[in-house]
Amino acid sequence: MKSGCGTPHNCARWLCAALVAVLLLSALPLAAQMDTTVRKGPEFYNGDGSEVLMWRLFYRDNLAGNLVRPRTLPLDSLPDEVNLRLLKDSGGFCFPMRNIITSPYGWRDRWQRPHRGVDILLRTGDPVRACFDGVVRIARAMGGYGNVVVLRHENGLETVYGHLSKIVVKPRQKVSAGDIIGLGGSTGRSTGPHLHFEVRFQYEPFDPEWILDFTNYTLRTRRLHLDKTYFGISRPKDRRHPIFKADKSFVKERPVRSQPREVYYEVKNGDTLERIAMMHSTTVDRLKELNPKLKKAKAGMRIRVR
């Protein structure tokens, strides 16, 4: 009577096939785990998000990473005045580095040139965090800035983080307020470890202290008023320094409700979730969070948008 394996050659071939099958089955959980890791990696901006409507108004969709200030705009090209919402109800805020200012914004008599940001004391290797939610426009070494990260935010502002010892983000990567974008250092034109921090609108800098309170490490206001007279740094006349304008730049806000008011929208013919999100300065994901059963926009449907 013949054995189940047949000849020794066939038996060996059967054993090899069984061993390969076992190895493949044992590798499946590892592959699934690796795939999950990839899916949980950083998100990147691909140019079609509804969360950047405001920046498209000012920059179209230009995310060039060659210069912090890609072009010099004449002051006449800036809006006479603009009110910017610094923080939405669903947005986050984080101080980039909690420490004292070692050099303020303005004219530097010692070097006879303008200083377009503030220098914040730190130690090499200290984590530097994103101030607001945004997208990385620049993440590389650049001249006097050393290793620099530039974030663009939905409202049209950009924040600049210079002299980093290490950069941990990539261009077009989405970041949230509080995410670590790099480690503090002294690269570029620097006399010691510190963070050079700038806030810019349409590539033009203004004093970060207009929005950041370095005494309490808080945001001074949720809405900011800017006009073209606030930009530009010139040599002070008669050794008089410019008036601090932050108190004039605040927009008075209504008292914050203890419970946010719910806002609803009735879907009309032709509406899509993307269009509704754009109309209400939110995202499709946020609409689905507020409306768990929402799959598709249908005319007559009443959905929560806030």
TAVEN-V605623 format. One record per helix or strand. SS is the DSSP state (A for helix, B for strand). FROM is the first residue (numbers start at 1). TO is the last residue. Records with the same first field share a line. If there is no record, write none. Layout:
SS=FROM-TO / FROM-TO
This chain:
A=8-39 / 50-59 / 75-77 / 143-145 / 208-210 / 228-230 / 237-239 / 246-248 / 273-279 / 284-290
B=44-44 / 81-85 / 93-93 / 101-103 / 106-108 / 113-115 / 118-121 / 127-129 / 132-132 / 134-141 / 147-152 / 157-164 / 166-167 / 173-175 / 180-183 / 194-201 / 204-206 / 212-213 / 218-219 / 223-227 / 250-250 / 264-266 / 302-304
